[in-house]
Every structure is written in structure tokens, then in C-alpha cells.
Amino acid sequence: MLFILKVIAALILLAVVVIGIYILLQGKEEMFFEVTQRTKAILIKRSEKKLEFEVELPMHNDGKEEGIILDAFIRVYLPQEQYADAQLRGRVNLKEAPREDDYFEAMLLGPGVKKTMVVKFELVPEHGVTLKQAVEGMPDVDIALFLDCRGRTALYTVKKIITLHKDELQALLA
């Protein structure tokens, strides 16, 4: 009788080990957001009161499992104390699913899939300066891109920094 209990316990232990190995071999999502490979700023529209432009950045999933991007948004690090003559705002979306509101539509990113995100910006001069003056006085600006992701793992947030250089912005006026 004791022998039978030992065999059953050994089989249960073996099953737990086999299931654990199976889970480890499944892999997980490995999503990459390539801010260093982004495009230069591309002019969309220019008027006396507003400059609209965008940058594109590639992303891909090199993992073995599907990943989910639940939310994406940006935060512009340009406080009024640093530069008060322009307001810079933006939003992020997929290139193949553009939206005009600030909503990011959640998406699946399968293993080996590559896509492109687009970050659109609006620059509006303030305090009576012209658009040209606002852009010429603009410093380099860091923008944080936040992405809420998950896959086989718990929800996690990715933060990437995009830097818009002042010469890049000035080139949009040329």
C-alpha cells in the first residue's frame, strides 16, 4: 500500500515537472519600439497659426507569442518655464489605422509581425509670436511615449523617449 502511494506521488511530481517545462518552452512576447529608427519630422500642414507634423517609428514582436498593446499615449516634456512661446501637443496611432481623436485602439501584435506607429504633433505659437519665431526659439524637446502592453505576462508599461531636435523643427519651415 505504501509503495502505491509513493508511485502516485512520484507520478504527480513528474506531471508537475513536465507541465512546468512545457510552460517554460512556450515563450512570451518580446515587443520592441524602435525610437532610434524613427523618421525625421515630416510636414503635414502649415498655416500662420499652426504647424502640423509627424514622425514614424517601427515596432515589432520578436517573441514566440502574441503581444497586446492596450494603450499608447505621449507626454511632451516642454514646460512653460523652459519655453513659453509655443504649445506642443501630440497623439500616437498605428499608420494603417489613423485616428483624429486622442484614442488609441488596442491591437494584437503576433510573433514576427512588424508595424509602424505614427506620432502626430501640433505646434501652436503663443503670447503673440509668429509661427516662425516660435519654431526658431524652440529648444530640443523630449517626448515620452508610453505603451501599456501584455501577453503571457502581467500588464506592463514601456516608456520610450523621442527627442525632437530644434534643427529638425526649423527644417519644417524651409
BABALO-915766 format. One line per field, with one value per atom (N, C-alpha, C): residue number from 1; x, y, z; chain; residue in one letter; atom name. Coordinates in pm, 1 decimal, always signed. Last residue first. Layout:
seq	NUM|...
px	X|...
py	Y|...
pz	Z|...
mol	A|...
type	a|...
atom	CA|...
//
This chain:
seq	174|174|174|173|173|173|172|172|172|171|171|171|170|170|170|169|169|169|168|168|168|167|167|167|166|166|166|165|165|165|164|164|164|163|163|163|162|162|162|161|161|161|160|160|160|159|159|159|158|158|158|157|157|157|156|156|156|155|155|155|154|154|154|153|153|153|152|152|152|151|151|151|150|150|150|149|149|149|148|148|148|147|147|147|146|146|146|145|145|145|144|144|144|143|143|143|142|142|142|141|141|141|140|140|140|139|139|139|138|138|138|137|137|137|136|136|136|135|135|135|134|134|134|133|133|133|132|132|132|131|131|131|130|130|130|129|129|129|128|128|128|127|127|127|126|126|126|125|125|125|124|124|124|123|123|123|122|122|122|121|121|121|120|120|120|119|119|119|118|118|118|117|117|117|116|116|116|115|115|115|114|114|114|113|113|113|112|112|112|111|111|111|110|110|110|109|109|109|108|108|108|107|107|107|106|106|106|105|105|105|104|104|104|103|103|103|102|102|102|101|101|101|100|100|100|99|99|99|98|98|98|97|97|97|96|96|96|95|95|95|94|94|94|93|93|93|92|92|92|91|91|91|90|90|90|89|89|89|88|88|88|87|87|87|86|86|86|85|85|85|84|84|84|83|83|83|82|82|82|81|81|81|80|80|80|79|79|79|78|78|78|77|77|77|76|76|76|75|75|75|74|74|74|73|73|73|72|72|72|71|71|71|70|70|70|69|69|69|68|68|68|67|67|67|66|66|66|65|65|65|64|64|64|63|63|63|62|62|62|61|61|61|60|60|60|59|59|59|58|58|58|57|57|57|56|56|56|55|55|55|54|54|54|53|53|53|52|52|52|51|51|51|50|50|50|49|49|49|48|48|48|47|47|47|46|46|46|45|45|45|44|44|44|43|43|43|42|42|42|41|41|41|40|40|40|39|39|39|38|38|38|37|37|37|36|36|36|35|35|35|34|34|34|33|33|33|32|32|32|31|31|31|30|30|30|29|29|29|28|28|28|27|27|27|26|26|26|25|25|25|24|24|24|23|23|23|22|22|22|21|21|21|20|20|20|19|19|19|18|18|18|17|17|17|16|16|16|15|15|15|14|14|14|13|13|13|12|12|12|11|11|11|10|10|10|9|9|9|8|8|8|7|7|7|6|6|6|5|5|5|4|4|4|3|3|3|2|2|2|1|1|1
px	+1135.8|+1213.7|+1135.7|+1004.3|+965.0|+1034.0|+1127.5|+987.9|+938.2|+1368.8|+1367.8|+1226.5|+1304.0|+1328.3|+1326.9|+1293.7|+1171.8|+1187.7|+1563.2|+1463.1|+1330.2|+1679.2|+1708.4|+1611.2|+1580.9|+1536.1|+1565.7|+1468.8|+1576.5|+1530.9|+1286.7|+1272.7|+1378.1|+1331.2|+1381.5|+1361.5|+1146.8|+1172.1|+1221.2|+1174.0|+1192.1|+1225.1|+941.1|+1049.6|+1055.0|+820.7|+839.5|+961.9|+575.0|+702.1|+707.3|+418.9|+426.0|+567.2|+231.1|+349.8|+349.5|+31.9|+36.2|+164.0|+202.5|+112.6|+128.6|+246.1|+289.9|+184.1|+170.1|+159.6|+200.5|+98.9|+98.6|+73.9|+86.0|+81.1|+81.5|+131.0|+140.5|+116.7|+111.1|+65.8|+53.1|+351.0|+274.2|+239.7|+446.0|+406.6|+320.3|+696.2|+595.4|+569.6|+790.1|+782.2|+667.2|+1000.7|+862.7|+866.7|+1208.9|+1189.7|+1040.7|+1330.7|+1219.4|+1215.8|+1550.3|+1527.1|+1421.1|+1362.7|+1477.6|+1452.6|+1255.8|+1224.9|+1351.7|+1286.9|+1328.9|+1313.3|+1181.1|+1322.9|+1373.3|+910.4|+992.4|+1140.7|+831.7|+812.1|+901.5|+888.1|+959.6|+949.6|+702.6|+846.4|+927.8|+459.6|+498.5|+649.1|+502.0|+465.9|+509.3|+367.3|+479.2|+427.9|+160.1|+176.7|+295.0|+150.0|+199.0|+234.8|+229.4|+154.5|+220.4|+189.1|+259.1|+167.6|+155.5|+79.4|+157.1|+197.4|+271.5|+197.0|+105.5|+57.5|+137.1|+199.3|+216.7|+148.9|+174.6|+139.9|+146.3|+340.2|+317.1|+295.9|+267.4|+280.9|+248.4|+419.7|+340.3|+368.8|+411.5|+464.1|+366.4|+509.9|+414.6|+482.3|+567.0|+625.0|+517.9|+562.6|+490.1|+561.0|+669.0|+731.2|+666.2|+360.1|+503.7|+558.0|+125.0|+164.1|+314.9|-28.8|+94.1|+148.9|-341.5|-262.2|-140.0|-446.3|-411.6|-333.3|-667.8|-585.6|-562.0|-650.5|-725.2|-632.1|-635.1|-552.0|-629.8|-769.6|-793.3|-698.4|-788.8|-675.5|-687.7|-888.2|-908.5|-786.9|-828.2|-812.8|-841.4|-633.4|-749.4|-721.6|-523.5|-514.8|-646.8|-406.7|-535.8|-535.5|-152.9|-261.9|-400.3|-1.5|-0.6|-120.4|-153.1|-92.5|-100.8|-79.0|-166.6|-87.6|-62.6|+2.3|-103.0|-32.9|-104.7|-36.3|+50.9|+58.1|-25.0|+158.2|+74.8|+84.4|+304.5|+327.2|+245.3|+293.0|+228.1|+244.8|+534.4|+463.2|+403.1|+669.1|+618.6|+548.3|+792.7|+651.4|+591.4|+1010.0|+978.3|+829.4|+1048.2|+1158.3|+1135.5|+810.2|+930.9|+1050.9|+634.1|+632.6|+756.6|+795.2|+722.7|+733.0|+792.5|+826.6|+749.5|+758.7|+834.1|+885.1|+458.5|+559.7|+626.3|+364.3|+371.7|+488.6|+139.5|+266.0|+250.0|+16.7|-1.3|+134.5|-160.9|-38.4|-70.9|-280.6|-291.9|-156.8|-237.6|-368.7|-388.3|-99.2|-76.7|-214.4|-4.9|-117.6|-70.1|+152.9|+152.6|+33.9|+189.6|+122.6|+129.1|+515.7|+373.1|+320.8|+782.4|+713.9|+562.6|+912.2|+885.9|+813.2|+940.6|+1036.6|+1014.6|+742.9|+736.2|+828.2|+803.6|+794.5|+792.5|+789.7|+777.7|+763.4|+917.4|+883.5|+870.7|+768.5|+866.4|+821.3|+742.4|+704.3|+812.5|+612.8|+727.8|+673.1|+462.4|+459.0|+594.3|+293.0|+396.3|+388.8|+166.7|+133.2|+238.8|+148.4|+236.8|+200.9|-51.8|-29.0|+65.4|-94.8|-127.0|-94.2|-35.9|+23.8|+6.7|+22.8|-51.1|+17.9|+88.4|+143.8|+53.3|+97.2|+25.3|+85.6|+301.7|+166.9|+95.8|+643.3|+541.6|+408.7|+810.1|+751.7|+638.3|+1110.1|+978.5|+933.5|+1267.2|+1274.0|+1131.9|+1160.2|+1185.7|+1210.6|+1337.1|+1223.8|+1262.1|+1514.4|+1499.7|+1382.6|+1491.6|+1616.5|+1610.6|+1255.2|+1255.9|+1384.2|+1116.5|+1247.1|+1249.1|+1002.6|+958.3|+1085.0|+932.1|+1034.3|+976.5|+825.1|+791.5|+897.4|+794.5|+912.0|+894.0|+586.9|+602.7|+730.8|+731.8|+642.6|+664.4|+746.8|+799.9|+700.7|+705.4|+608.5|+662.8|+879.8|+913.1|+819.4|+748.4|+872.0|+908.5|+538.3|+508.8|+632.8|+686.1|+602.4|+573.3|+792.5|+882.7|+805.6|+552.0|+639.7|+733.9|+465.4|+383.7|+467.2|+675.8|+650.2|+568.5|+641.9|+767.7|+746.2|+385.2|+411.0|+537.8|+434.1|+338.0|+360.9|+613.6|+658.3|+566.0|+439.0|+557.6|+610.1|+260.8|+212.7|+328.9|+436.2|+368.4|+314.9|+505.4|+609.9|+548.6|+255.7|+323.4|+431.4|+218.5|+123.6|+187.2|+435.0|+426.8|+333.4|+363.1|+488.8|+487.8|+126.8|+122.0|+248.4|+234.1|+138.8|+129.1|+386.0|+452.2|+362.5|+190.2|+281.7|+353.4|+81.0|+0.0|+86.4
py	+7550.4|+7585.1|+7560.3|+7455.1|+7586.7|+7623.7|+7221.7|+7213.6|+7346.6|+7294.1|+7246.8|+7234.8|+7336.7|+7452.3|+7414.2|+7074.4|+7154.7|+7275.0|+7007.9|+6926.9|+7003.0|+7184.4|+7199.3|+7118.2|+7086.0|+7216.8|+7235.6|+6746.7|+6844.5|+6975.2|+6550.0|+6634.8|+6743.3|+6234.1|+6371.5|+6440.0|+6004.7|+6056.6|+6200.0|+5739.4|+5883.5|+5914.0|+5504.0|+5534.9|+5685.9|+5274.0|+5418.2|+5437.4|+5032.1|+5063.0|+5214.8|+4854.3|+4979.4|+4998.8|+4547.7|+4627.4|+4750.5|+4282.8|+4414.0|+4487.2|+3962.8|+4064.0|+4195.3|+3753.9|+3813.8|+3911.7|+3688.2|+3580.6|+3630.9|+4013.7|+3893.0|+3778.7|+4371.8|+4243.9|+4131.7|+4727.6|+4602.8|+4483.0|+5061.2|+4957.8|+4828.2|+5298.6|+5189.5|+5088.3|+5632.4|+5530.4|+5426.3|+5839.2|+5751.7|+5640.6|+6165.3|+6029.5|+5956.7|+6383.3|+6336.0|+6192.8|+6665.9|+6522.6|+6493.5|+6904.8|+6864.1|+6712.0|+7179.3|+7036.4|+6992.3|+7494.4|+7409.0|+7265.6|+7753.1|+7625.1|+7547.5|+7976.1|+7982.4|+7850.9|+7900.8|+7938.1|+7941.8|+7862.9|+7747.6|+7780.2|+8125.7|+8018.6|+7899.6|+8262.3|+8298.6|+8186.7|+8131.5|+8126.6|+8158.8|+8201.4|+8061.1|+8049.2|+8493.9|+8426.4|+8279.8|+8569.3|+8546.0|+8476.6|+8603.2|+8699.9|+8679.1|+8382.8|+8512.6|+8609.3|+8098.9|+8167.8|+8301.1|+7867.8|+7977.3|+8044.6|+7522.3|+7646.9|+7755.9|+7218.6|+7324.8|+7455.4|+6889.5|+7023.5|+7122.7|+6564.0|+6679.0|+6801.9|+6210.6|+6337.8|+6450.1|+5923.5|+6023.9|+6156.5|+5603.1|+5741.6|+5832.6|+5282.0|+5377.6|+5517.4|+4994.9|+5130.4|+5214.6|+4648.2|+4754.4|+4889.2|+4303.4|+4438.2|+4537.7|+3984.5|+4091.8|+4225.3|+3776.9|+3809.8|+3924.4|+3703.4|+3674.6|+3704.2|+3984.9|+3844.5|+3825.9|+4204.2|+4201.6|+4059.4|+4364.2|+4243.5|+4252.7|+4673.1|+4589.1|+4466.8|+4946.9|+4832.9|+4740.9|+5266.9|+5142.5|+5025.2|+5557.2|+5453.8|+5323.7|+5878.6|+5741.0|+5646.9|+6142.4|+6102.2|+5958.5|+6151.8|+6179.9|+6131.1|+6067.8|+6210.3|+6247.7|+5785.9|+5842.5|+5989.9|+5522.1|+5659.0|+5702.5|+5251.6|+5279.2|+5418.9|+5223.0|+5169.4|+5190.7|+5339.9|+5400.5|+5352.9|+5381.0|+5295.2|+5362.1|+5675.0|+5573.6|+5483.7|+5942.9|+5829.8|+5730.5|+6302.0|+6176.7|+6067.4|+6625.2|+6516.2|+6396.6|+6970.3|+6858.3|+6748.3|+7258.9|+7140.4|+7025.8|+7600.1|+7484.6|+7367.1|+7857.9|+7762.0|+7651.7|+8020.0|+8080.8|+7983.4|+7921.3|+7960.1|+8011.2|+7695.5|+7765.5|+7793.8|+7642.0|+7620.4|+7697.4|+7698.2|+7759.9|+7744.6|+7535.4|+7678.9|+7748.7|+7226.4|+7311.4|+7459.1|+6982.1|+7120.3|+7212.3|+6688.0|+6749.5|+6886.9|+6539.0|+6633.0|+6697.9|+6213.0|+6328.4|+6414.2|+5990.4|+6062.6|+6173.2|+5649.7|+5793.6|+5859.3|+5351.3|+5424.4|+5573.1|+5032.8|+5177.7|+5237.0|+4763.8|+4807.0|+4957.5|+4547.5|+4686.4|+4741.4|+4217.5|+4309.2|+4447.0|+3946.4|+4053.4|+4144.9|+3597.2|+3719.8|+3820.4|+3439.8|+3452.4|+3589.0|+3453.6|+3335.3|+3344.1|+3783.4|+3670.1|+3556.3|+4011.9|+3906.0|+3781.6|+4240.5|+4139.2|+4025.6|+4591.4|+4451.5|+4361.6|+4916.0|+4828.6|+4686.0|+5231.9|+5090.6|+5019.6|+5551.2|+5463.6|+5318.6|+5875.6|+5734.7|+5653.7|+6196.3|+6107.0|+5963.7|+6498.8|+6364.6|+6297.5|+6819.1|+6729.7|+6596.0|+7140.5|+7000.8|+6913.7|+7452.9|+7364.9|+7221.7|+7748.4|+7611.9|+7538.2|+7999.9|+7977.7|+7837.7|+8004.3|+8109.1|+8079.5|+7655.3|+7779.8|+7884.5|+7339.3|+7459.8|+7577.3|+6987.4|+7108.2|+7226.4|+6793.5|+6756.8|+6880.5|+6717.7|+6822.3|+6766.8|+6497.8|+6512.8|+6614.5|+6447.1|+6509.4|+6535.5|+6134.6|+6277.3|+6332.1|+5820.4|+5911.2|+6051.9|+5608.4|+5689.1|+5775.9|+5447.2|+5431.6|+5512.9|+5488.4|+5534.0|+5521.2|+5364.5|+5510.5|+5563.6|+5090.8|+5139.8|+5291.5|+4874.5|+5001.1|+5080.1|+4531.4|+4635.7|+4757.1|+4255.8|+4368.7|+4477.4|+3949.9|+4036.4|+4151.9|+3711.5|+3820.7|+3897.3|+3387.7|+3500.3|+3605.0|+3025.5|+3157.7|+3266.0|+2756.3|+2831.5|+2968.5|+2640.8|+2632.6|+2714.1|+2672.9|+2747.3|+2748.4|+2488.5|+2631.7|+2715.3|+2248.8|+2286.5|+2436.7|+2249.4|+2257.4|+2301.1|+2222.2|+2338.0|+2356.9|+1969.5|+2088.0|+2215.0|+1813.9|+1814.8|+1938.6|+1863.7|+1898.5|+1908.8|+1754.9|+1896.6|+1943.3|+1486.8|+1565.3|+1715.2|+1415.4|+1411.1|+1494.4|+1436.1|+1521.0|+1527.3|+1229.5|+1368.5|+1465.7|+1012.1|+1046.5|+1189.9|+1015.9|+1034.4|+1073.8|+957.8|+1084.5|+1115.0|+697.7|+804.7|+941.9|+568.0|+571.8|+684.6|+597.7|+656.3|+668.5|+447.7|+590.8|+662.3|+192.1|+250.9|+401.9|+150.3|+155.1|+223.0|+129.2|+242.9|+260.5|-119.1|+0.0|+127.0
pz	-4383.1|-4503.9|-4631.4|-4166.2|-4215.0|-4345.9|-4100.5|-4145.6|-4202.5|-3993.7|-4132.9|-4187.8|-3728.2|-3814.2|-3962.7|-3636.5|-3639.6|-3732.8|-3662.0|-3731.0|-3743.9|-3487.2|-3631.1|-3716.8|-3240.2|-3289.7|-3437.8|-3230.3|-3227.7|-3292.3|-3027.6|-3146.3|-3135.6|-2902.7|-2894.9|-3029.5|-2724.9|-2860.0|-2841.4|-2502.7|-2521.2|-2667.5|-2373.5|-2466.7|-2485.8|-2152.8|-2173.0|-2260.8|-2103.3|-2168.3|-2186.3|-1847.9|-1922.6|-1975.3|-1830.3|-1802.4|-1891.9|-1707.5|-1771.3|-1731.5|-1700.6|-1645.2|-1722.4|-1996.2|-1869.9|-1819.5|-2239.2|-2139.3|-2001.4|-2262.2|-2343.6|-2248.3|-2278.8|-2209.0|-2311.2|-2228.7|-2304.4|-2214.0|-2284.6|-2190.7|-2269.3|-2349.5|-2408.8|-2300.1|-2398.1|-2301.4|-2371.6|-2487.6|-2546.8|-2446.7|-2418.5|-2366.1|-2435.7|-2579.4|-2573.1|-2523.1|-2553.2|-2529.3|-2518.3|-2774.2|-2689.6|-2676.9|-2810.8|-2831.7|-2731.3|-2812.2|-2778.4|-2826.7|-3032.2|-2966.6|-2934.1|-3181.6|-3042.5|-2967.3|-3429.4|-3421.2|-3277.0|-3364.1|-3402.8|-3390.2|-3304.5|-3206.8|-3237.5|-3542.4|-3419.3|-3315.2|-3713.2|-3741.4|-3615.4|-3596.0|-3601.7|-3624.1|-3384.8|-3509.2|-3502.3|-3059.8|-3151.4|-3276.9|-2871.3|-2978.9|-3071.4|-2697.7|-2648.3|-2760.9|-2911.4|-2805.8|-2773.5|-3186.5|-3117.8|-3015.4|-3180.7|-3190.7|-3117.6|-3330.3|-3262.2|-3287.8|-3310.6|-3346.0|-3263.3|-3431.8|-3343.7|-3401.8|-3425.6|-3490.8|-3388.0|-3470.6|-3366.9|-3438.3|-3573.6|-3617.2|-3498.7|-3604.2|-3526.6|-3579.8|-3799.6|-3784.4|-3703.9|-3752.1|-3783.2|-3762.2|-3788.3|-3783.6|-3824.7|-3632.1|-3700.5|-3679.8|-3483.5|-3611.2|-3686.6|-3330.1|-3338.0|-3478.3|-3340.5|-3343.2|-3351.0|-3164.0|-3242.2|-3234.5|-3140.8|-3122.7|-3212.4|-2986.5|-3101.2|-3058.4|-2908.2|-2868.0|-2987.3|-3031.5|-3041.0|-3010.1|-2854.5|-2916.7|-2914.7|-2897.2|-2855.4|-2928.7|-2963.0|-2880.5|-2830.8|-3312.4|-3170.8|-3092.6|-3561.9|-3537.3|-3391.6|-3664.6|-3595.0|-3571.9|-3884.2|-3830.5|-3767.1|-3923.5|-3859.5|-3799.5|-4023.2|-4104.8|-4042.5|-3818.9|-3951.3|-4033.8|-3498.3|-3599.4|-3735.2|-3299.9|-3357.1|-3449.6|-3067.2|-3133.2|-3180.7|-3046.1|-3024.0|-3105.2|-2896.1|-2992.4|-2953.9|-2873.8|-2832.2|-2937.9|-2766.4|-2849.1|-2791.2|-2778.9|-2717.1|-2814.0|-2732.9|-2817.8|-2731.4|-2555.3|-2679.0|-2772.9|-2329.1|-2318.8|-2448.4|-2203.6|-2328.4|-2332.8|-1931.9|-2026.2|-2156.5|-1812.0|-1755.8|-1848.9|-1947.1|-1976.7|-1923.0|-2045.6|-1950.5|-1988.4|-2229.7|-2263.3|-2169.6|-2291.1|-2182.0|-2225.6|-2370.3|-2418.0|-2297.0|-2383.8|-2294.3|-2340.2|-2552.7|-2537.6|-2434.2|-2549.4|-2544.3|-2526.3|-2579.5|-2612.9|-2609.5|-2475.2|-2478.6|-2515.4|-2528.6|-2482.0|-2492.9|-2731.6|-2690.4|-2656.6|-2684.2|-2693.9|-2650.0|-2861.8|-2763.4|-2787.0|-2904.9|-2942.1|-2827.4|-2879.6|-2850.7|-2893.4|-2921.3|-2973.2|-2957.1|-3019.9|-2931.4|-3000.0|-3158.6|-3188.7|-3103.3|-3290.4|-3185.9|-3226.5|-3350.4|-3391.0|-3269.2|-3500.5|-3383.1|-3433.6|-3618.3|-3634.8|-3500.4|-3633.9|-3571.4|-3583.8|-3774.4|-3777.9|-3708.4|-3697.9|-3708.3|-3706.4|-3828.1|-3769.1|-3780.5|-3793.8|-3847.0|-3776.2|-3828.7|-3803.9|-3870.7|-3691.8|-3766.9|-3728.2|-3701.2|-3655.6|-3750.9|-3802.9|-3661.9|-3611.5|-4069.1|-3986.1|-3837.1|-4141.7|-4159.3|-4072.5|-4276.3|-4213.8|-4244.1|-4247.6|-4284.3|-4208.9|-4231.5|-4276.1|-4328.3|-4255.5|-4254.4|-4305.5|-4049.1|-4182.3|-4171.9|-3875.0|-3875.7|-4019.2|-3960.3|-3928.8|-3933.4|-3819.5|-3931.9|-3878.0|-3582.6|-3627.2|-3746.1|-3460.8|-3605.4|-3660.0|-3194.4|-3256.9|-3408.6|-3127.2|-3136.2|-3200.8|-3174.5|-3220.5|-3237.9|-2958.9|-3015.3|-3047.5|-2935.5|-2944.0|-3015.4|-2743.8|-2830.8|-2820.2|-2711.0|-2695.0|-2791.4|-2544.2|-2639.5|-2608.6|-2470.0|-2445.0|-2552.4|-2432.7|-2465.4|-2429.9|-2391.1|-2469.7|-2510.9|-2214.2|-2356.1|-2444.1|-1969.0|-1994.7|-2142.8|-2001.2|-1988.6|-2019.0|-2005.5|-2119.7|-2117.5|-1748.6|-1864.5|-1988.1|-1601.5|-1583.2|-1699.7|-1687.8|-1716.9|-1702.2|-1582.5|-1727.0|-1765.9|-1304.8|-1371.8|-1522.7|-1263.9|-1234.8|-1305.9|-1333.0|-1410.4|-1389.6|-1127.7|-1267.5|-1355.1|-908.7|-916.7|-1059.7|-976.4|-963.2|-974.5|-968.3|-1093.9|-1090.7|-696.8|-797.4|-931.6|-582.7|-551.8|-654.5|-685.9|-719.8|-694.3|-561.6|-708.0|-751.9|-291.6|-339.8|-491.7|-288.2|-257.6|-304.8|-342.6|-437.8|-413.6|-108.9|-239.6|-343.7|+82.1|+87.4|-46.3|+0.0|+0.0|+0.0
mol	A|A|A|A|A|A|A|A|A|A|A|A|A|A|A|A|A|A|A|A|A|A|A|A|A|A|A|A|A|A|A|A|A|A|A|A|A|A|A|A|A|A|A|A|A|A|A|A|A|A|A|A|A|A|A|A|A|A|A|A|A|A|A|A|A|A|A|A|A|A|A|A|A|A|A|A|A|A|A|A|A|A|A|A|A|A|A|A|A|A|A|A|A|A|A|A|A|A|A|A|A|A|A|A|A|A|A|A|A|A|A|A|A|A|A|A|A|A|A|A|A|A|A|A|A|A|A|A|A|A|A|A|A|A|A|A|A|A|A|A|A|A|A|A|A|A|A|A|A|A|A|A|A|A|A|A|A|A|A|A|A|A|A|A|A|A|A|A|A|A|A|A|A|A|A|A|A|A|A|A|A|A|A|A|A|A|A|A|A|A|A|A|A|A|A|A|A|A|A|A|A|A|A|A|A|A|A|A|A|A|A|A|A|A|A|A|A|A|A|A|A|A|A|A|A|A|A|A|A|A|A|A|A|A|A|A|A|A|A|A|A|A|A|A|A|A|A|A|A|A|A|A|A|A|A|A|A|A|A|A|A|A|A|A|A|A|A|A|A|A|A|A|A|A|A|A|A|A|A|A|A|A|A|A|A|A|A|A|A|A|A|A|A|A|A|A|A|A|A|A|A|A|A|A|A|A|A|A|A|A|A|A|A|A|A|A|A|A|A|A|A|A|A|A|A|A|A|A|A|A|A|A|A|A|A|A|A|A|A|A|A|A|A|A|A|A|A|A|A|A|A|A|A|A|A|A|A|A|A|A|A|A|A|A|A|A|A|A|A|A|A|A|A|A|A|A|A|A|A|A|A|A|A|A|A|A|A|A|A|A|A|A|A|A|A|A|A|A|A|A|A|A|A|A|A|A|A|A|A|A|A|A|A|A|A|A|A|A|A|A|A|A|A|A|A|A|A|A|A|A|A|A|A|A|A|A|A|A|A|A|A|A|A|A|A|A|A|A|A|A|A|A|A|A|A|A|A|A|A|A|A|A|A|A|A|A|A|A|A|A|A|A|A|A|A|A|A|A|A|A|A|A|A|A|A|A|A|A|A|A|A|A|A|A|A|A|A|A|A|A|A|A|A|A|A|A|A|A|A|A|A|A|A|A|A|A|A|A|A|A|A|A
type	a|a|a|l|l|l|l|l|l|a|a|a|q|q|q|l|l|l|e|e|e|d|d|d|k|k|k|h|h|h|l|l|l|t|t|t|i|i|i|i|i|i|k|k|k|k|k|k|v|v|v|t|t|t|y|y|y|l|l|l|a|a|a|t|t|t|r|r|r|g|g|g|r|r|r|c|c|c|d|d|d|l|l|l|f|f|f|l|l|l|a|a|a|i|i|i|d|d|d|v|v|v|d|d|d|p|p|p|m|m|m|g|g|g|e|e|e|v|v|v|a|a|a|q|q|q|k|k|k|l|l|l|t|t|t|v|v|v|g|g|g|h|h|h|e|e|e|p|p|p|v|v|v|l|l|l|e|e|e|f|f|f|k|k|k|v|v|v|v|v|v|m|m|m|t|t|t|k|k|k|k|k|k|v|v|v|g|g|g|p|p|p|g|g|g|l|l|l|l|l|l|m|m|m|a|a|a|e|e|e|f|f|f|y|y|y|d|d|d|d|d|d|e|e|e|r|r|r|p|p|p|a|a|a|e|e|e|k|k|k|l|l|l|n|n|n|v|v|v|r|r|r|g|g|g|r|r|r|l|l|l|q|q|q|a|a|a|d|d|d|a|a|a|y|y|y|q|q|q|e|e|e|q|q|q|p|p|p|l|l|l|y|y|y|v|v|v|r|r|r|i|i|i|f|f|f|a|a|a|d|d|d|l|l|l|i|i|i|i|i|i|g|g|g|e|e|e|e|e|e|k|k|k|g|g|g|d|d|d|n|n|n|h|h|h|m|m|m|p|p|p|l|l|l|e|e|e|v|v|v|e|e|e|f|f|f|e|e|e|l|l|l|k|k|k|k|k|k|e|e|e|s|s|s|r|r|r|k|k|k|i|i|i|l|l|l|i|i|i|a|a|a|k|k|k|t|t|t|r|r|r|q|q|q|t|t|t|v|v|v|e|e|e|f|f|f|f|f|f|m|m|m|e|e|e|e|e|e|k|k|k|g|g|g|q|q|q|l|l|l|l|l|l|i|i|i|y|y|y|i|i|i|g|g|g|i|i|i|v|v|v|v|v|v|v|v|v|a|a|a|l|l|l|l|l|l|i|i|i|l|l|l|a|a|a|a|a|a|i|i|i|v|v|v|k|k|k|l|l|l|i|i|i|f|f|f|l|l|l|m|m|m
atom	N|CA|C|N|CA|C|N|CA|C|N|CA|C|N|CA|C|N|CA|C|N|CA|C|N|CA|C|N|CA|C|N|CA|C|N|CA|C|N|CA|C|N|CA|C|N|CA|C|N|CA|C|N|CA|C|N|CA|C|N|CA|C|N|CA|C|N|CA|C|N|CA|C|N|CA|C|N|CA|C|N|CA|C|N|CA|C|N|CA|C|N|CA|C|N|CA|C|N|CA|C|N|CA|C|N|CA|C|N|CA|C|N|CA|C|N|CA|C|N|CA|C|N|CA|C|N|CA|C|N|CA|C|N|CA|C|N|CA|C|N|CA|C|N|CA|C|N|CA|C|N|CA|C|N|CA|C|N|CA|C|N|CA|C|N|CA|C|N|CA|C|N|CA|C|N|CA|C|N|CA|C|N|CA|C|N|CA|C|N|CA|C|N|CA|C|N|CA|C|N|CA|C|N|CA|C|N|CA|C|N|CA|C|N|CA|C|N|CA|C|N|CA|C|N|CA|C|N|CA|C|N|CA|C|N|CA|C|N|CA|C|N|CA|C|N|CA|C|N|CA|C|N|CA|C|N|CA|C|N|CA|C|N|CA|C|N|CA|C|N|CA|C|N|CA|C|N|CA|C|N|CA|C|N|CA|C|N|CA|C|N|CA|C|N|CA|C|N|CA|C|N|CA|C|N|CA|C|N|CA|C|N|CA|C|N|CA|C|N|CA|C|N|CA|C|N|CA|C|N|CA|C|N|CA|C|N|CA|C|N|CA|C|N|CA|C|N|CA|C|N|CA|C|N|CA|C|N|CA|C|N|CA|C|N|CA|C|N|CA|C|N|CA|C|N|CA|C|N|CA|C|N|CA|C|N|CA|C|N|CA|C|N|CA|C|N|CA|C|N|CA|C|N|CA|C|N|CA|C|N|CA|C|N|CA|C|N|CA|C|N|CA|C|N|CA|C|N|CA|C|N|CA|C|N|CA|C|N|CA|C|N|CA|C|N|CA|C|N|CA|C|N|CA|C|N|CA|C|N|CA|C|N|CA|C|N|CA|C|N|CA|C|N|CA|C|N|CA|C|N|CA|C|N|CA|C|N|CA|C|N|CA|C|N|CA|C|N|CA|C|N|CA|C|N|CA|C|N|CA|C|N|CA|C|N|CA|C|N|CA|C|N|CA|C|N|CA|C|N|CA|C|N|CA|C|N|CA|C|N|CA|C|N|CA|C|N|CA|C|N|CA|C|N|CA|C|N|CA|C|N|CA|C|N|CA|C|N|CA|C|N|CA|C|N|CA|C|N|CA|C|N|CA|C|N|CA|C|N|CA|C|N|CA|C|N|CA|C|N|CA|C|N|CA|C|N|CA|C
//
